[in-house]
């Protein structure tokens, strides 16, 4: 599995924590920055991750900003993206199983590094359950037309 990851300035520290986790797990990833703590605009950093996942270059994406809200809104503007804002382990498991989410967004000002690591680990290990959920994913995709 190949992961795309990015943040804005408000998510820089948590992004580095998650990159450390990805390295520990032996996950392949590409970091889209930013590489400084200077103020940046989150849509500029959500777009390459969302585009990369939508095109199939990456299997999944992780986006982090202060709250996760801006990143999730921006990512979900890209056709084929199902980005879930996640701040607990149960939601991370549910969004993989039921929503087939291909990107998660988190907020550095909302959760700490330990919980974020648990969320990402759970989400990466999760599988889409299909079945009745498949019909719902198809309806979401139809909304993009």
Secondary structure, 3 states (H helix, E strand, C coil): CEEEEEECHHHHHHHHHHHHHHHHCCCEEEECCCCCCCCCCHHHHHHHHHHHHHHCCCCEEEEEECCCHHHHHHHCCCCCCCEEECCCHHHHHHHHHHHCCCEEEEECCCCCHHHHHHHHHHHHHCCCCCCHHHHHHHHHHHHCC
